[in-house]
Amino acid sequence: MQWLITDEFRQDLKKLVALLTNSLDLQWINDVIDHYEWDEDEDEEFETDYLVSEDELITFRQVEILGDILQPEFMLQIDWKESVDELKLGIADLLLNNFGVNRVSFPNMRHYDNRTTVSGDGVLADFNRELKKQGFNLANVISGDDNLWIIVYPTTAHNEVEYLVNQLGSELE
């Protein structure tokens, strides 16, 4: 199978990154995307114990590229068992590095005990609720693994971010 990254995929990825940062220089994405090639040797790498269609393999590859390009600058990849404190630190870093926001309010950390993980009931919703008050959304990009792929973006860009993530082979949670 030979898979070429389409211009549409490249442009959608650039648009998404532009929404996740204030940076205007996105030319580097072309160089990073060009690094990805799908050749006959890689078919063996993606062999599974069950039948997978060519479309499913392409979607998997798109999500893999999405994760590689977004992480760590534009996305927090965090294990579902990590503490809420790690989530707080990661979100603060995303906001500072991508939007220049150095003061942000988070949910009252006393509501969580030391066993509460990022995948705990209501944790992401609590963080999203606080961020929305400050003009940002938090979302988990569904990746198919047991890590959460957290992105933060301006609330005004929600519909476009959701659309672009769908176009790139994944969806938001």
N, C-alpha and C positions, 0 to 999 in steps of 0.2 A: 504494500500500500504506500502510495506517495501522497503526502499531505502538504499542501502549500498554504501558508497563512494568507488569508485573503486581505485585500485592502480594507474591506469593511471591518474585519476583526481588528486589524491594526488601528483604524480610526476610532472604533468603539473603545478600545483599550486606552488610547490617548485621552479621549473625552472623560473616561472614568477617572484616570489619574489626575486630570486637571481639576476635577471636582473634589478630589481628596487632598488637595494641596493648593497653596497660593502661588506655586512656582509657574512661571510662564514658559520656561525652557524645557520642552518635552521631546526634543530631538533624540535624546539618548534612548528613548523607548524603541525606536526603529532598530538601533544597534542590538539591543537586548533581544528583541523579537527575532531578528535575523539569526541569532545564535541557535534558535530552535529549528531543527530539521527532523523530519520523520522519514527514515529510510528503512530498507528491508531488514537491516540488522536489529532495529528497534522492535520489529514485530515480535521477536522472541521475548523481549522484555515485558511485553504486555499480554503474554499468553495467560489465560485463566483456566480454571477447572470447569468452567461453564461457558456456554456460547455467548459471545458478545458481538453485536453488530459493528460494522465499520463506523456508523454514526455514533454509537456509544463510545468507541475508542477515540474518535475525534473530540467528542464532548469532554471525555476524561482529560485528554491532552490540553484542551483549551483551559479547563479549570486548573490544571497543573501550571500552565504558563501564567495564568492570572495570579495564582498564589506566589509563584517565584518572583514576579515583577512587583507585586504590591508589598511583599514582606521583606524586610522589616520596616521600611520607611513609611509606607502608607497603610499598613495593616498590622494588627497585633495578632500573632498566631500563638494561642495559649491553650495548654492542655485543659481539658474539662475538669480535672481534679485540682487545678491551681487555686490558691487562696484568693479571696476577694481583694486583698491588699495588692496582689500582683496585677489584677485587672485595673485597679485604680492607678497604679504607677504607669502601666502601659498606655492607658487612655490619656493620662497627663502628658506623656512623651509625644503621643500622636498630635495632640492639640498644640503643644509648644513647637514641635518641629515642622508641622505642616501649616499651621495657621497663626503662629506667633502668640498663642493664648497661654499666658503663664499663671493665670489665676482662674481656677475652675472650681465649682462647687460639686461635690459628690454626695450620694446618699449618706445619711448618718451611719458611720461604720459600727456604732454600738448596736445596731440592729442585727448584726451578723456575729455569730460566735466564731471561735478559731477553727471550727470544722466546716464552716460554710465555704463551698467552692463556687467557682464562676458559673457552674451549671446548676446551682441550687435554684429552687423555686423562686421566681420573681427577681433574681439578682440582675439579669440584663435589663429587665423592664424598669427596675428601680433606677439603674444608672441612666437608661435612656430618658426617663422622665426628668431627671435632674439636668441632663445635657440639653434637652429641648427647651428648658427655661432659659438657656444661655445661647440658643440659636443653632444647636447641633443635634444631629441624630446619631445614634449608635445602632449598628446592625451586625448580625453574624452572617457571613457569606457561607452558604452550605457547601462543604467541600468533599463530603463523603468519607472523611476520616474522623478520629475522635478528638481532634483539636477544634477549637473555635477560631474562626477567622474574623476578627473584629475590625470593622472599619468605622471611622467617624467622619462626618461630612456635614455641611450646612443644611439645616432643615429645609431651606428653600429649594435644595437640589434633590430632595427625596425621590420624586417621581422619575427624574432622569437617571439617578444612580440605580434605582430598582430596574428600570428598563435596560440600562447598559449591562448590568450584571446578568440579567436574563439573556441578553444577546450574546454574552460571552460564555454562556453554557452553564450558569449556576443560578441561584436565587438567594434572596435575602430572607432571613428569619428574624 
